[in-house]
Amino acid sequence: MDSTKLLPPVKEAIEKFPQYFHEDVTYSNPLGAAWAPGRVNLIGEHTDYNGGYVLPLAVDRVSAFAGRTRNDQIVRLWSTHFNAYAQFSLAGLPETFDEQREPLPGWARYVLGVAAELARAKVPLKGFDAVVTGDVPLGGGMSSSAALEVASAQAYALFSNHAFTIGEDNATLTPLETAALCQEAEHKASGLMSGILDQAASCLGQPRKAILLDCRSLEYRYLPFEDPTISVVVIDTSVRRELASSAYNERRKQCEEATQKIRELFLQDEPDNSEAKAIKELRDITPETFERYKDRLPELLQKRAGYVIAENERVLQVVKLLEAGEIEEAGKILWIGHAGLRDEYEVSCKELDVLVDIAKDVPGVLGARMMGGGFGGCTINLVRSDAVDALSQAVKQYYPERTGRQASIDICRAAAGPNHFLFDK
Ligand code: GAF
């Protein structure tokens, strides 16, 4: 790879390294950089931890590290975003992970969490100094934490001088093993009991491709996503909610309760029914079975399960429509998905709803919905490329007057997964 073609956050990290790390350390390799992308999700929200389908694209926004390997077990990091140093030791991991996490800032806990999972997987780790940068909006629903985790895994591989590798062929860890390990790090470092959507999207990204992933079997296939007349527009509400992760974990529990309840009711009716016996997650409940039992569920569980079961079907519908070139019809399904997230799953917020409403009135917007965990963050909009300016104008005009906030608008392209670069000297 040619260093002039590196992405802006990677270049920034490389340029800043000598500024923040001086010659008080003996380094054992030349300067290197490692990075991983954030993602958007076309459809399939809150389906991943229910064993369902998702349809993300990795995007051209990354989390990046640039640094050098040390001769000891210390990791020192400088975050350009937080303007802060953090330091920890790799000695004794994974057992020491819990004790060590407390004094570290949140962003560094993800980096340590990934080291703990790599240590659990018995790969050799080395200390390093690095500058951490990125342009995935933090906490904005585009998986900034997964990008940081996957970039961390990539950085550990690079700074171990490739004592272990990540990749498809003969590598120590496959992309999906890496995703699973990063998901585990997310659970332990942040307490968010996320599914695998974000980490898998980051690990599997390819330019001009969407990824259809079955979150149970972890089988996936790529769909071409390269029509230049269609743009993926991400609009950030600027809302961030601290309590979003407890609400997320609560939704997850409600899904488990609904699954359990439907299974019980089904088995009471038909003790030998193999479909009933096989129910383990909401993914296993067909729309027909749900229709049959939904009225016997408490109202809250009925809404939660109803949303997930329908959303899973929506992913497959969107895939069919995209494959048939029917992008307008696919877009319509995004509006329906948003209504479900707002009214049944109840993870939207006023600002997300306002953005979706504004988009609805702009000709050329084919579909829009909130994206990610919810309670803030951003919307994803499928837009005819010649209508992007009109959408941007409408958001600038109406969003501040209806919410008292400013929104930022970005066009994203499907991009490659994690990668690294090593200077010759
Ligand atoms: C967050 C989680 F991290 C993902 O696993 C997924 O559940 C998503 O919310 C909702 O689809 O990004």
Residues whose N, C-alpha, C, O or C-beta is under 5 A from the ligand:
A	BS01	GAF	G44 E45 H46 T47 D48 S194 G195 I196 L197 D198 G372 G373
